[in-house]
């Protein structure tokens, strides 16, 4: 497939892409996450809230900003055998 005919879809969900942004910069602003991924700041905020509510990340206030911690020991939510961990995905895609 020629590069000019790149597909309009992605293998990764926005949740995984937000998680990777956080892995690369734990102090990233949601505005910058949205910019990097081509989504709105509001969508980035919703995804971060969902990831936090489900225990995949924790937010800590540092001054006027947030710092995020990824809980890499947790299993990926969509794997049938639940042996693959969030840290495995981050390590694979962030390298």
PDB file of N, CA, C and O in Angstrom:
ATOM      1  N   UNK A   1       0.839  -1.171   0.000  1.00  0.00           N
ATOM      2  CA  UNK A   1       0.000   0.000   0.000  1.00  0.00           C
ATOM      3  C   UNK A   1       0.889   1.240   0.000  1.00  0.00           C
ATOM      4  O   UNK A   1       1.745   1.368   0.875  1.00  0.00           O
ATOM      5  N   UNK A   2       0.717   2.144  -0.938  1.00  0.00           N
ATOM      6  CA  UNK A   2       1.509   3.366  -0.970  1.00  0.00           C
ATOM      7  C   UNK A   2       1.253   4.222   0.266  1.00  0.00           C
ATOM      8  O   UNK A   2       0.152   4.212   0.818  1.00  0.00           O
ATOM      9  N   UNK A   3       2.275   4.965   0.700  1.00  0.00           N
ATOM     10  CA  UNK A   3       2.144   5.785   1.908  1.00  0.00           C
ATOM     11  C   UNK A   3       1.053   6.836   1.792  1.00  0.00           C
ATOM     12  O   UNK A   3       0.468   7.214   2.808  1.00  0.00           O
ATOM     13  N   UNK A   4       0.765   7.310   0.621  1.00  0.00           N
ATOM     14  CA  UNK A   4      -0.270   8.332   0.465  1.00  0.00           C
ATOM     15  C   UNK A   4      -1.665   7.759   0.683  1.00  0.00           C
ATOM     16  O   UNK A   4      -2.612   8.515   0.898  1.00  0.00           O
ATOM     17  N   UNK A   5      -1.805   6.455   0.631  1.00  0.00           N
ATOM     18  CA  UNK A   5      -3.099   5.817   0.832  1.00  0.00           C
ATOM     19  C   UNK A   5      -3.177   5.147   2.200  1.00  0.00           C
ATOM     20  O   UNK A   5      -3.683   4.031   2.321  1.00  0.00           O
ATOM     21  N   UNK A   6      -2.676   5.829   3.226  1.00  0.00           N
ATOM     22  CA  UNK A   6      -2.694   5.274   4.575  1.00  0.00           C
ATOM     23  C   UNK A   6      -4.144   5.104   5.036  1.00  0.00           C
ATOM     24  O   UNK A   6      -4.994   5.936   4.718  1.00  0.00           O
ATOM     25  N   UNK A   7      -4.431   4.039   5.778  1.00  0.00           N
ATOM     26  CA  UNK A   7      -5.793   3.825   6.234  1.00  0.00           C
ATOM     27  C   UNK A   7      -6.241   4.922   7.198  1.00  0.00           C
ATOM     28  O   UNK A   7      -5.411   5.556   7.850  1.00  0.00           O
ATOM     29  N   UNK A   8      -7.517   5.138   7.284  1.00  0.00           N
ATOM     30  CA  UNK A   8      -8.080   6.162   8.157  1.00  0.00           C
ATOM     31  C   UNK A   8      -8.344   5.618   9.561  1.00  0.00           C
ATOM     32  O   UNK A   8      -8.879   6.335  10.407  1.00  0.00           O
ATOM     33  N   UNK A   9      -7.983   4.378   9.815  1.00  0.00           N
ATOM     34  CA  UNK A   9      -8.231   3.760  11.118  1.00  0.00           C
ATOM     35  C   UNK A   9      -6.911   3.470  11.822  1.00  0.00           C
ATOM     36  O   UNK A   9      -5.840   3.609  11.231  1.00  0.00           O
ATOM     37  N   UNK A  10      -6.991   3.071  13.070  1.00  0.00           N
ATOM     38  CA  UNK A  10      -5.799   2.808  13.874  1.00  0.00           C
ATOM     39  C   UNK A  10      -5.946   1.469  14.592  1.00  0.00           C
ATOM     40  O   UNK A  10      -7.058   1.061  14.925  1.00  0.00           O
ATOM     41  N   UNK A  11      -4.834   0.789  14.830  1.00  0.00           N
ATOM     42  CA  UNK A  11      -4.855  -0.460  15.580  1.00  0.00           C
ATOM     43  C   UNK A  11      -5.107  -0.207  17.066  1.00  0.00           C
ATOM     44  O   UNK A  11      -5.654  -1.064  17.761  1.00  0.00           O
ATOM     45  N   UNK A  12      -4.716   0.946  17.541  1.00  0.00           N
ATOM     46  CA  UNK A  12      -4.838   1.248  18.961  1.00  0.00           C
ATOM     47  C   UNK A  12      -6.040   2.144  19.238  1.00  0.00           C
ATOM     48  O   UNK A  12      -6.361   3.037  18.453  1.00  0.00           O
ATOM     49  N   UNK A  13      -6.693   1.892  20.357  1.00  0.00           N
ATOM     50  CA  UNK A  13      -7.795   2.763  20.776  1.00  0.00           C
ATOM     51  C   UNK A  13      -7.209   4.064  21.315  1.00  0.00           C
ATOM     52  O   UNK A  13      -6.011   4.151  21.586  1.00  0.00           O
ATOM     53  N   UNK A  14      -8.052   5.058  21.465  1.00  0.00           N
ATOM     54  CA  UNK A  14      -7.590   6.310  22.058  1.00  0.00           C
ATOM     55  C   UNK A  14      -7.151   6.105  23.502  1.00  0.00           C
ATOM     56  O   UNK A  14      -6.270   6.814  23.988  1.00  0.00           O
ATOM     57  N   UNK A  15      -7.756   5.143  24.190  1.00  0.00           N
ATOM     58  CA  UNK A  15      -7.336   4.862  25.559  1.00  0.00           C
ATOM     59  C   UNK A  15      -5.873   4.404  25.593  1.00  0.00           C
ATOM     60  O   UNK A  15      -5.097   4.866  26.430  1.00  0.00           O
ATOM     61  N   UNK A  16      -5.506   3.518  24.704  1.00  0.00           N
ATOM     62  CA  UNK A  16      -4.119   3.043  24.641  1.00  0.00           C
ATOM     63  C   UNK A  16      -3.187   4.174  24.232  1.00  0.00           C
ATOM     64  O   UNK A  16      -2.077   4.286  24.753  1.00  0.00           O
ATOM     65  N   UNK A  17      -3.626   5.001  23.316  1.00  0.00           N
ATOM     66  CA  UNK A  17      -2.790   6.108  22.858  1.00  0.00           C
ATOM     67  C   UNK A  17      -2.579   7.144  23.959  1.00  0.00           C
ATOM     68  O   UNK A  17      -1.484   7.691  24.092  1.00  0.00           O
ATOM     69  N   UNK A  18      -3.621   7.421  24.752  1.00  0.00           N
ATOM     70  CA  UNK A  18      -3.480   8.334  25.895  1.00  0.00           C
ATOM     71  C   UNK A  18      -2.516   7.737  26.912  1.00  0.00           C
ATOM     72  O   UNK A  18      -1.661   8.439  27.453  1.00  0.00           O
ATOM     73  N   UNK A  19      -2.655   6.446  27.169  1.00  0.00           N
ATOM     74  CA  UNK A  19      -1.762   5.760  28.099  1.00  0.00           C
ATOM     75  C   UNK A  19      -0.306   5.879  27.643  1.00  0.00           C
ATOM     76  O   UNK A  19       0.585   6.082  28.469  1.00  0.00           O
ATOM     77  N   UNK A  20      -0.061   5.756  26.354  1.00  0.00           N
ATOM     78  CA  UNK A  20       1.304   5.894  25.829  1.00  0.00           C
ATOM     79  C   UNK A  20       1.830   7.320  25.980  1.00  0.00           C
ATOM     80  O   UNK A  20       3.008   7.518  26.277  1.00  0.00           O
ATOM     81  N   UNK A  21       0.972   8.302  25.781  1.00  0.00           N
ATOM     82  CA  UNK A  21       1.382   9.699  25.991  1.00  0.00           C
ATOM     83  C   UNK A  21       1.803   9.910  27.440  1.00  0.00           C
ATOM     84  O   UNK A  21       2.806  10.568  27.718  1.00  0.00           O
ATOM     85  N   UNK A  22       1.023   9.343  28.360  1.00  0.00           N
ATOM     86  CA  UNK A  22       1.344   9.466  29.781  1.00  0.00           C
ATOM     87  C   UNK A  22       2.641   8.723  30.099  1.00  0.00           C
ATOM     88  O   UNK A  22       3.447   9.201  30.898  1.00  0.00           O
ATOM     89  N   UNK A  23       2.847   7.570  29.486  1.00  0.00           N
ATOM     90  CA  UNK A  23       4.087   6.806  29.716  1.00  0.00           C
ATOM     91  C   UNK A  23       5.299   7.609  29.263  1.00  0.00           C
ATOM     92  O   UNK A  23       6.349   7.563  29.904  1.00  0.00           O
ATOM     93  N   UNK A  24       5.166   8.335  28.176  1.00  0.00           N
ATOM     94  CA  UNK A  24       6.288   9.118  27.658  1.00  0.00           C
ATOM     95  C   UNK A  24       6.532  10.387  28.460  1.00  0.00           C
ATOM     96  O   UNK A  24       7.666  10.858  28.549  1.00  0.00           O
ATOM     97  N   UNK A  25       5.465  10.947  29.048  1.00  0.00           N
ATOM     98  CA  UNK A  25       5.590  12.168  29.852  1.00  0.00           C
ATOM     99  C   UNK A  25       4.535  12.148  30.945  1.00  0.00           C
ATOM    100  O   UNK A  25       3.405  12.578  30.709  1.00  0.00           O
ATOM    101  N   UNK A  26       4.871  11.659  32.139  1.00  0.00           N
ATOM    102  CA  UNK A  26       3.894  11.552  33.223  1.00  0.00           C
ATOM    103  C   UNK A  26       3.302  12.891  33.666  1.00  0.00           C
ATOM    104  O   UNK A  26       2.279  12.909  34.350  1.00  0.00           O
ATOM    105  N   UNK A  27       3.912  13.990  33.297  1.00  0.00           N
ATOM    106  CA  UNK A  27       3.392  15.304  33.661  1.00  0.00           C
ATOM    107  C   UNK A  27       2.712  16.019  32.511  1.00  0.00           C
ATOM    108  O   UNK A  27       2.495  17.229  32.577  1.00  0.00           O
ATOM    109  N   UNK A  28       2.375  15.296  31.465  1.00  0.00           N
ATOM    110  CA  UNK A  28       1.791  15.904  30.261  1.00  0.00           C
ATOM    111  C   UNK A  28       0.444  16.561  30.570  1.00  0.00           C
ATOM    112  O   UNK A  28      -0.341  16.045  31.365  1.00  0.00           O
ATOM    113  N   UNK A  29       0.192  17.690  29.939  1.00  0.00           N
ATOM    114  CA  UNK A  29      -1.106  18.367  30.073  1.00  0.00           C
ATOM    115  C   UNK A  29      -2.106  17.712  29.132  1.00  0.00           C
ATOM    116  O   UNK A  29      -1.741  17.229  28.060  1.00  0.00           O
ATOM    117  N   UNK A  30      -3.363  17.700  29.539  1.00  0.00           N
ATOM    118  CA  UNK A  30      -4.399  17.088  28.711  1.00  0.00           C
ATOM    119  C   UNK A  30      -4.557  17.827  27.386  1.00  0.00           C
ATOM    120  O   UNK A  30      -4.921  17.220  26.379  1.00  0.00           O
ATOM    121  N   UNK A  31      -4.293  19.101  27.379  1.00  0.00           N
ATOM    122  CA  UNK A  31      -4.324  19.876  26.135  1.00  0.00           C
ATOM    123  C   UNK A  31      -3.288  19.320  25.159  1.00  0.00           C
ATOM    124  O   UNK A  31      -3.545  19.212  23.960  1.00  0.00           O
ATOM    125  N   UNK A  32      -2.111  18.968  25.691  1.00  0.00           N
ATOM    126  CA  UNK A  32      -1.045  18.428  24.846  1.00  0.00           C
ATOM    127  C   UNK A  32      -1.349  16.999  24.404  1.00  0.00           C
ATOM    128  O   UNK A  32      -0.990  16.603  23.295  1.00  0.00           O
ATOM    129  N   UNK A  33      -2.003  16.229  25.258  1.00  0.00           N
ATOM    130  CA  UNK A  33      -2.433  14.880  24.870  1.00  0.00           C
ATOM    131  C   UNK A  33      -3.402  14.987  23.693  1.00  0.00           C
ATOM    132  O   UNK A  33      -3.247  14.297  22.685  1.00  0.00           O
ATOM    133  N   UNK A  34      -4.387  15.846  23.828  1.00  0.00           N
ATOM    134  CA  UNK A  34      -5.364  16.038  22.762  1.00  0.00           C
ATOM    135  C   UNK A  34      -4.714  16.465  21.460  1.00  0.00           C
ATOM    136  O   UNK A  34      -5.040  15.945  20.393  1.00  0.00           O
ATOM    137  N   UNK A  35      -3.796  17.408  21.552  1.00  0.00           N
ATOM    138  CA  UNK A  35      -3.077  17.890  20.361  1.00  0.00           C
ATOM    139  C   UNK A  35      -2.292  16.770  19.697  1.00  0.00           C
ATOM    140  O   UNK A  35      -2.330  16.610  18.477  1.00  0.00           O
ATOM    141  N   UNK A  36      -1.585  16.000  20.503  1.00  0.00           N
ATOM    142  CA  UNK A  36      -0.744  14.929  19.960  1.00  0.00           C
ATOM    143  C   UNK A  36      -1.566  13.847  19.276  1.00  0.00           C
ATOM    144  O   UNK A  36      -1.117  13.239  18.305  1.00  0.00           O
ATOM    145  N   UNK A  37      -2.767  13.608  19.782  1.00  0.00           N
ATOM    146  CA  UNK A  37      -3.578  12.503  19.261  1.00  0.00           C
ATOM    147  C   UNK A  37      -4.676  12.939  18.296  1.00  0.00           C
ATOM    148  O   UNK A  37      -5.353  12.099  17.703  1.00  0.00           O
ATOM    149  N   UNK A  38      -4.849  14.227  18.141  1.00  0.00           N
ATOM    150  CA  UNK A  38      -5.901  14.706  17.244  1.00  0.00           C
ATOM    151  C   UNK A  38      -7.295  14.534  17.839  1.00  0.00           C
ATOM    152  O   UNK A  38      -8.268  14.312  17.119  1.00  0.00           O
ATOM    153  N   UNK A  39      -7.376  14.640  19.171  1.00  0.00           N
ATOM    154  CA  UNK A  39      -8.675  14.584  19.848  1.00  0.00           C
ATOM    155  C   UNK A  39      -8.811  15.859  20.672  1.00  0.00           C
ATOM    156  O   UNK A  39      -7.838  16.593  20.846  1.00  0.00           O
ATOM    157  N   UNK A  40      -9.998  16.122  21.173  1.00  0.00           N
ATOM    158  CA  UNK A  40     -10.193  17.325  21.964  1.00  0.00           C
ATOM    159  C   UNK A  40      -9.628  17.138  23.373  1.00  0.00           C
ATOM    160  O   UNK A  40      -9.446  16.014  23.843  1.00  0.00           O
ATOM    161  N   UNK A  41      -9.358  18.252  24.027  1.00  0.00           N
ATOM    162  CA  UNK A  41      -8.908  18.200  25.417  1.00  0.00           C
ATOM    163  C   UNK A  41      -9.979  17.538  26.282  1.00  0.00           C
ATOM    164  O   UNK A  41      -9.667  16.800  27.217  1.00  0.00           O
ATOM    165  N   UNK A  42     -11.229  17.806  25.964  1.00  0.00           N
ATOM    166  CA  UNK A  42     -12.342  17.206  26.704  1.00  0.00           C
ATOM    167  C   UNK A  42     -12.347  15.682  26.561  1.00  0.00           C
ATOM    168  O   UNK A  42     -12.581  14.968  27.536  1.00  0.00           O
ATOM    169  N   UNK A  43     -12.091  15.184  25.350  1.00  0.00           N
ATOM    170  CA  UNK A  43     -12.028  13.734  25.119  1.00  0.00           C
ATOM    171  C   UNK A  43     -10.848  13.135  25.882  1.00  0.00           C
ATOM    172  O   UNK A  43     -10.967  12.058  26.466  1.00  0.00           O
ATOM    173  N   UNK A  44      -9.711  13.828  25.877  1.00  0.00           N
ATOM    174  CA  UNK A  44      -8.543  13.355  26.623  1.00  0.00           C
ATOM    175  C   UNK A  44      -8.866  13.290  28.117  1.00  0.00           C
ATOM    176  O   UNK A  44      -8.481  12.340  28.798  1.00  0.00           O
ATOM    177  N   UNK A  45      -9.565  14.293  28.616  1.00  0.00           N
ATOM    178  CA  UNK A  45      -9.957  14.317  30.030  1.00  0.00           C
ATOM    179  C   UNK A  45     -10.878  13.143  30.351  1.00  0.00           C
ATOM    180  O   UNK A  45     -10.696  12.472  31.366  1.00  0.00           O
ATOM    181  N   UNK A  46     -11.850  12.896  29.505  1.00  0.00           N
ATOM    182  CA  UNK A  46     -12.786  11.779  29.723  1.00  0.00           C
ATOM    183  C   UNK A  46     -12.039  10.448  29.779  1.00  0.00           C
ATOM    184  O   UNK A  46     -12.328   9.603  30.627  1.00  0.00           O
ATOM    185  N   UNK A  47     -11.087  10.266  28.880  1.00  0.00           N
ATOM    186  CA  UNK A  47     -10.321   9.020  28.835  1.00  0.00           C
ATOM    187  C   UNK A  47      -9.464   8.873  30.091  1.00  0.00           C
ATOM    188  O   UNK A  47      -9.388   7.786  30.662  1.00  0.00           O
ATOM    189  N   UNK A  48      -8.818   9.960  30.526  1.00  0.00           N
ATOM    190  CA  UNK A  48      -7.996   9.912  31.735  1.00  0.00           C
ATOM    191  C   UNK A  48      -8.866   9.587  32.948  1.00  0.00           C
ATOM    192  O   UNK A  48      -8.457   8.807  33.807  1.00  0.00           O
ATOM    193  N   UNK A  49     -10.047  10.169  33.027  1.00  0.00           N
ATOM    194  CA  UNK A  49     -10.967   9.859  34.128  1.00  0.00           C
ATOM    195  C   UNK A  49     -11.349   8.377  34.101  1.00  0.00           C
ATOM    196  O   UNK A  49     -11.374   7.728  35.146  1.00  0.00           O
ATOM    197  N   UNK A  50     -11.643   7.845  32.932  1.00  0.00           N
ATOM    198  CA  UNK A  50     -12.000   6.426  32.824  1.00  0.00           C
ATOM    199  C   UNK A  50     -10.829   5.532  33.226  1.00  0.00           C
ATOM    200  O   UNK A  50     -11.019   4.555  33.951  1.00  0.00           O
ATOM    201  N   UNK A  51      -9.623   5.856  32.765  1.00  0.00           N
ATOM    202  CA  UNK A  51      -8.445   5.071  33.129  1.00  0.00           C
ATOM    203  C   UNK A  51      -8.203   5.126  34.645  1.00  0.00           C
ATOM    204  O   UNK A  51      -7.840   4.121  35.255  1.00  0.00           O
ATOM    205  N   UNK A  52      -8.407   6.299  35.241  1.00  0.00           N
ATOM    206  CA  UNK A  52      -8.221   6.451  36.690  1.00  0.00           C
ATOM    207  C   UNK A  52      -9.315   5.699  37.460  1.00  0.00           C
ATOM    208  O   UNK A  52      -9.023   5.010  38.437  1.00  0.00           O
ATOM    209  N   UNK A  53     -10.556   5.831  37.025  1.00  0.00           N
ATOM    210  CA  UNK A  53     -11.660   5.151  37.712  1.00  0.00           C
ATOM    211  C   UNK A  53     -11.513   3.638  37.679  1.00  0.00           C
ATOM    212  O   UNK A  53     -11.933   2.952  38.611  1.00  0.00           O
ATOM    213  N   UNK A  54     -10.922   3.116  36.616  1.00  0.00           N
ATOM    214  CA  UNK A  54     -10.731   1.666  36.490  1.00  0.00           C
ATOM    215  C   UNK A  54      -9.401   1.203  37.087  1.00  0.00           C
ATOM    216  O   UNK A  54      -9.074   0.018  37.023  1.00  0.00           O
ATOM    217  N   UNK A  55      -8.633   2.129  37.668  1.00  0.00           N
ATOM    218  CA  UNK A  55      -7.422   1.772  38.386  1.00  0.00           C
ATOM    219  C   UNK A  55      -6.166   1.633  37.546  1.00  0.00           C
ATOM    220  O   UNK A  55      -5.140   1.180  38.054  1.00  0.00           O
ATOM    221  N   UNK A  56      -6.217   2.010  36.273  1.00  0.00           N
ATOM    222  CA  UNK A  56      -5.047   1.855  35.413  1.00  0.00           C
ATOM    223  C   UNK A  56      -4.025   2.973  35.588  1.00  0.00           C
ATOM    224  O   UNK A  56      -2.843   2.790  35.293  1.00  0.00           O
ATOM    225  N   UNK A  57      -4.478   4.133  36.067  1.00  0.00           N
ATOM    226  CA  UNK A  57      -3.561   5.232  36.367  1.00  0.00           C
ATOM    227  C   UNK A  57      -4.002   5.899  37.665  1.00  0.00           C
ATOM    228  O   UNK A  57      -5.144   5.754  38.101  1.00  0.00           O
ATOM    229  N   UNK A  58      -3.073   6.630  38.269  1.00  0.00           N
ATOM    230  CA  UNK A  58      -3.402   7.492  39.406  1.00  0.00           C
ATOM    231  C   UNK A  58      -2.923   8.890  39.074  1.00  0.00           C
ATOM    232  O   UNK A  58      -1.881   9.086  38.449  1.00  0.00           O
ATOM    233  N   UNK A  59      -3.708   9.845  39.507  1.00  0.00           N
ATOM    234  CA  UNK A  59      -3.342  11.254  39.316  1.00  0.00           C
ATOM    235  C   UNK A  59      -2.894  11.829  40.649  1.00  0.00           C
ATOM    236  O   UNK A  59      -3.489  11.558  41.692  1.00  0.00           O
ATOM    237  N   UNK A  60      -1.832  12.629  40.597  1.00  0.00           N
ATOM    238  CA  UNK A  60      -1.358  13.317  41.789  1.00  0.00           C
ATOM    239  C   UNK A  60      -1.133  14.768  41.418  1.00  0.00           C
ATOM    240  O   UNK A  60      -0.489  15.068  40.412  1.00  0.00           O
ATOM    241  N   UNK A  61      -1.656  15.655  42.218  1.00  0.00           N
ATOM    242  CA  UNK A  61      -1.493  17.082  41.980  1.00  0.00           C
ATOM    243  C   UNK A  61      -0.084  17.495  42.386  1.00  0.00           C
ATOM    244  O   UNK A  61       0.347  17.237  43.511  1.00  0.00           O
ATOM    245  N   UNK A  62       0.632  18.138  41.466  1.00  0.00           N
ATOM    246  CA  UNK A  62       1.978  18.658  41.738  1.00  0.00           C
ATOM    247  C   UNK A  62       1.952  20.131  41.334  1.00  0.00           C
ATOM    248  O   UNK A  62       2.050  20.465  40.153  1.00  0.00           O
ATOM    249  N   UNK A  63       1.819  20.999  42.326  1.00  0.00           N
ATOM    250  CA  UNK A  63       1.674  22.422  42.024  1.00  0.00           C
ATOM    251  C   UNK A  63       0.368  22.676  41.303  1.00  0.00           C
ATOM    252  O   UNK A  63      -0.707  22.351  41.806  1.00  0.00           O
ATOM    253  N   UNK A  64       0.470  23.261  40.121  1.00  0.00           N
ATOM    254  CA  UNK A  64      -0.736  23.556  39.339  1.00  0.00           C
ATOM    255  C   UNK A  64      -1.043  22.482  38.304  1.00  0.00           C
ATOM    256  O   UNK A  64      -2.002  22.604  37.542  1.00  0.00           O
ATOM    257  N   UNK A  65      -0.233  21.434  38.278  1.00  0.00           N
ATOM    258  CA  UNK A  65      -0.405  20.395  37.254  1.00  0.00           C
ATOM    259  C   UNK A  65      -0.629  19.031  37.879  1.00  0.00           C
ATOM    260  O   UNK A  65      -0.484  18.859  39.090  1.00  0.00           O
ATOM    261  N   UNK A  66      -0.981  18.072  37.055  1.00  0.00           N
ATOM    262  CA  UNK A  66      -1.127  16.692  37.495  1.00  0.00           C
ATOM    263  C   UNK A  66       0.080  15.889  37.038  1.00  0.00           C
ATOM    264  O   UNK A  66       0.691  16.177  36.010  1.00  0.00           O
ATOM    265  N   UNK A  67       0.402  14.886  37.820  1.00  0.00           N
ATOM    266  CA  UNK A  67       1.406  13.897  37.428  1.00  0.00           C
ATOM    267  C   UNK A  67       0.687  12.553  37.482  1.00  0.00           C
ATOM    268  O   UNK A  67      -0.095  12.295  38.397  1.00  0.00           O
ATOM    269  N   UNK A  68       0.953  11.713  36.509  1.00  0.00           N
ATOM    270  CA  UNK A  68       0.235  10.445  36.390  1.00  0.00           C
ATOM    271  C   UNK A  68       1.179   9.275  36.616  1.00  0.00           C
ATOM    272  O   UNK A  68       2.346   9.317  36.226  1.00  0.00           O
ATOM    273  N   UNK A  69       0.658   8.231  37.254  1.00  0.00           N
ATOM    274  CA  UNK A  69       1.387   6.987  37.448  1.00  0.00           C
ATOM    275  C   UNK A  69       0.580   5.874  36.801  1.00  0.00           C
ATOM    276  O   UNK A  69      -0.615   5.736  37.059  1.00  0.00           O
ATOM    277  N   UNK A  70       1.229   5.086  35.965  1.00  0.00           N
ATOM    278  CA  UNK A  70       0.560   3.951  35.312  1.00  0.00           C
ATOM    279  C   UNK A  70       0.776   2.715  36.170  1.00  0.00           C
ATOM    280  O   UNK A  70       1.893   2.449  36.612  1.00  0.00           O
ATOM    281  N   UNK A  71      -0.270   1.973  36.403  1.00  0.00           N
ATOM    282  CA  UNK A  71      -0.185   0.734  37.179  1.00  0.00           C
ATOM    283  C   UNK A  71       0.054  -0.418  36.208  1.00  0.00           C
ATOM    284  O   UNK A  71      -0.875  -1.070  35.731  1.00  0.00           O
ATOM    285  N   UNK A  72       1.330  -0.638  35.940  1.00  0.00           N
ATOM    286  CA  UNK A  72       1.749  -1.569  34.892  1.00  0.00           C
ATOM    287  C   UNK A  72       1.478  -3.032  35.219  1.00  0.00           C
ATOM    288  O   UNK A  72       1.523  -3.877  34.325  1.00  0.00           O
ATOM    289  N   UNK A  73       1.204  -3.343  36.460  1.00  0.00           N
ATOM    290  CA  UNK A  73       0.968  -4.736  36.860  1.00  0.00           C
ATOM    291  C   UNK A  73      -0.443  -5.227  36.532  1.00  0.00           C
ATOM    292  O   UNK A  73      -0.718  -6.425  36.594  1.00  0.00           O
ATOM    293  N   UNK A  74      -1.326  -4.306  36.187  1.00  0.00           N
ATOM    294  CA  UNK A  74      -2.715  -4.691  35.910  1.00  0.00           C
ATOM    295  C   UNK A  74      -2.844  -5.373  34.552  1.00  0.00           C
ATOM    296  O   UNK A  74      -2.115  -5.045  33.616  1.00  0.00           O
ATOM    297  N   UNK A  75      -3.773  -6.323  34.447  1.00  0.00           N
ATOM    298  CA  UNK A  75      -3.972  -6.996  33.156  1.00  0.00           C
ATOM    299  C   UNK A  75      -4.660  -6.075  32.151  1.00  0.00           C
ATOM    300  O   UNK A  75      -5.411  -5.173  32.522  1.00  0.00           O
ATOM    301  N   UNK A  76      -4.389  -6.322  30.881  1.00  0.00           N
ATOM    302  CA  UNK A  76      -5.118  -5.599  29.841  1.00  0.00           C
ATOM    303  C   UNK A  76      -6.585  -5.999  29.940  1.00  0.00           C
ATOM    304  O   UNK A  76      -6.889  -7.168  30.174  1.00  0.00           O
ATOM    305  N   UNK A  77      -7.495  -5.051  29.765  1.00  0.00           N
ATOM    306  CA  UNK A  77      -8.905  -5.360  29.979  1.00  0.00           C
ATOM    307  C   UNK A  77      -9.541  -6.251  28.915  1.00  0.00           C
ATOM    308  O   UNK A  77     -10.592  -6.845  29.159  1.00  0.00           O
ATOM    309  N   UNK A  78      -8.932  -6.353  27.760  1.00  0.00           N
ATOM    310  CA  UNK A  78      -9.610  -7.059  26.668  1.00  0.00           C
ATOM    311  C   UNK A  78      -8.944  -8.366  26.259  1.00  0.00           C
ATOM    312  O   UNK A  78      -9.257  -8.912  25.201  1.00  0.00           O
ATOM    313  N   UNK A  79      -8.032  -8.876  27.081  1.00  0.00           N
ATOM    314  CA  UNK A  79      -7.406 -10.144  26.718  1.00  0.00           C
ATOM    315  C   UNK A  79      -8.128 -11.286  27.428  1.00  0.00           C
ATOM    316  O   UNK A  79      -8.380 -11.202  28.630  1.00  0.00           O
ATOM    317  N   UNK A  80      -8.458 -12.337  26.710  1.00  0.00           N
ATOM    318  CA  UNK A  80      -9.223 -13.422  27.310  1.00  0.00           C
ATOM    319  C   UNK A  80      -8.485 -14.139  28.440  1.00  0.00           C
ATOM    320  O   UNK A  80      -9.104 -14.540  29.425  1.00  0.00           O
ATOM    321  N   UNK A  81      -7.181 -14.300  28.305  1.00  0.00           N
ATOM    322  CA  UNK A  81      -6.452 -15.043  29.334  1.00  0.00           C
ATOM    323  C   UNK A  81      -5.958 -14.151  30.469  1.00  0.00           C
ATOM    324  O   UNK A  81      -5.494 -14.658  31.491  1.00  0.00           O
ATOM    325  N   UNK A  82      -6.049 -12.836  30.308  1.00  0.00           N
ATOM    326  CA  UNK A  82      -5.683 -11.853  31.319  1.00  0.00           C
ATOM    327  C   UNK A  82      -4.231 -11.979  31.789  1.00  0.00           C
ATOM    328  O   UNK A  82      -3.890 -11.531  32.884  1.00  0.00           O
ATOM    329  N   UNK A  83      -3.373 -12.592  30.957  1.00  0.00           N
ATOM    330  CA  UNK A  83      -1.958 -12.717  31.324  1.00  0.00           C
ATOM    331  C   UNK A  83      -1.137 -11.527  30.840  1.00  0.00           C
ATOM    332  O   UNK A  83      -0.080 -11.245  31.403  1.00  0.00           O
ATOM    333  N   UNK A  84      -1.594 -10.833  29.821  1.00  0.00           N
ATOM    334  CA  UNK A  84      -0.866  -9.673  29.316  1.00  0.00           C
ATOM    335  C   UNK A  84      -1.130  -8.487  30.235  1.00  0.00           C
ATOM    336  O   UNK A  84      -2.274  -8.199  30.587  1.00  0.00           O
ATOM    337  N   UNK A  85      -0.065  -7.810  30.615  1.00  0.00           N
ATOM    338  CA  UNK A  85      -0.161  -6.683  31.541  1.00  0.00           C
ATOM    339  C   UNK A  85      -0.052  -5.361  30.786  1.00  0.00           C
ATOM    340  O   UNK A  85       0.491  -5.304  29.683  1.00  0.00           O
ATOM    341  N   UNK A  86      -0.569  -4.315  31.391  1.00  0.00           N
ATOM    342  CA  UNK A  86      -0.484  -2.982  30.828  1.00  0.00           C
ATOM    343  C   UNK A  86       0.979  -2.622  30.584  1.00  0.00           C
ATOM    344  O   UNK A  86       1.305  -2.012  29.565  1.00  0.00           O
ATOM    345  N   UNK A  87       1.848  -2.990  31.497  1.00  0.00           N
ATOM    346  CA  UNK A  87       3.275  -2.692  31.337  1.00  0.00           C
ATOM    347  C   UNK A  87       3.879  -3.349  30.106  1.00  0.00           C
ATOM    348  O   UNK A  87       4.787  -2.798  29.484  1.00  0.00           O
ATOM    349  N   UNK A  88       3.369  -4.543  29.750  1.00  0.00           N
ATOM    350  CA  UNK A  88       3.858  -5.223  28.539  1.00  0.00           C
ATOM    351  C   UNK A  88       3.528  -4.394  27.299  1.00  0.00           C
ATOM    352  O   UNK A  88       4.363  -4.243  26.407  1.00  0.00           O
ATOM    353  N   UNK A  89       2.319  -3.864  27.247  1.00  0.00           N
ATOM    354  CA  UNK A  89       1.896  -3.052  26.102  1.00  0.00           C
ATOM    355  C   UNK A  89       2.708  -1.766  26.025  1.00  0.00           C
ATOM    356  O   UNK A  89       3.189  -1.389  24.956  1.00  0.00           O
ATOM    357  N   UNK A  90       2.857  -1.099  27.159  1.00  0.00           N
ATOM    358  CA  UNK A  90       3.615   0.152  27.184  1.00  0.00           C
ATOM    359  C   UNK A  90       5.062  -0.105  26.773  1.00  0.00           C
ATOM    360  O   UNK A  90       5.614   0.646  25.969  1.00  0.00           O
ATOM    361  N   UNK A  91       5.675  -1.139  27.302  1.00  0.00           N
ATOM    362  CA  UNK A  91       7.064  -1.446  26.960  1.00  0.00           C
ATOM    363  C   UNK A  91       7.220  -1.741  25.473  1.00  0.00           C
ATOM    364  O   UNK A  91       8.191  -1.310  24.851  1.00  0.00           O
ATOM    365  N   UNK A  92       6.288  -2.455  24.917  1.00  0.00           N
ATOM    366  CA  UNK A  92       6.342  -2.816  23.498  1.00  0.00           C
ATOM    367  C   UNK A  92       6.201  -1.588  22.609  1.00  0.00           C
ATOM    368  O   UNK A  92       6.976  -1.408  21.670  1.00  0.00           O
ATOM    369  N   UNK A  93       5.224  -0.751  22.898  1.00  0.00           N
ATOM    370  CA  UNK A  93       4.921   0.363  22.008  1.00  0.00           C
ATOM    371  C   UNK A  93       5.743   1.618  22.272  1.00  0.00           C
ATOM    372  O   UNK A  93       5.891   2.455  21.381  1.00  0.00           O
ATOM    373  N   UNK A  94       6.270   1.761  23.461  1.00  0.00           N
ATOM    374  CA  UNK A  94       7.036   2.969  23.780  1.00  0.00           C
ATOM    375  C   UNK A  94       8.511   2.842  23.396  1.00  0.00           C
ATOM    376  O   UNK A  94       9.248   3.827  23.429  1.00  0.00           O
ATOM    377  N   UNK A  95       8.936   1.646  23.038  1.00  0.00           N
ATOM    378  CA  UNK A  95      10.366   1.480  22.717  1.00  0.00           C
ATOM    379  C   UNK A  95      10.697   1.932  21.329  1.00  0.00           C
ATOM    380  O   UNK A  95      11.854   1.855  20.914  1.00  0.00           O
TER     381      UNK A  95
END
